[in-house]
Amino acid sequence: MNDVIQVREASQFEILRERLRWWVESHLPAAALQDLHHDDPLTGNCLRIHRGGYFTRFSINGRDYFFRRRDGVLDGTGSGDCLGSSCHGRHFSLVPALTADDAHREGG
């Protein structure tokens, strides 16, 4: 059986409304990420998000990615996720991911 999709042209009002909505949403500040620890049962991945004073750290299976909070730019990477604990049976060592200067900026 052939399903036919009915398509109609958008009105000028609908086009303007959608363009305005897109413009407003693109100029609003992004919502701040919340701290998170998630063990994905489907993939077995361990995901953590931690917001510090200067950086947001994304950790995936022991690999850390540091993004500057003020502009979202990737600032560096490191290792040491799960703080020595086990994520789905994976054990990680505590390898410092920040330099001494970075740790000082984070308040550590």
Secondary structure, 3 states (H helix, E strand, C coil): CCCCCCCCCCCHHHHHHHHHHHHHHHHCCCCCCCCEEEECCCCCCEEEEEECCCEEEEEECCEEEEEECCCCCEEEEEECHHHHCEECCEECCCCCCCCHHHHHHHCC
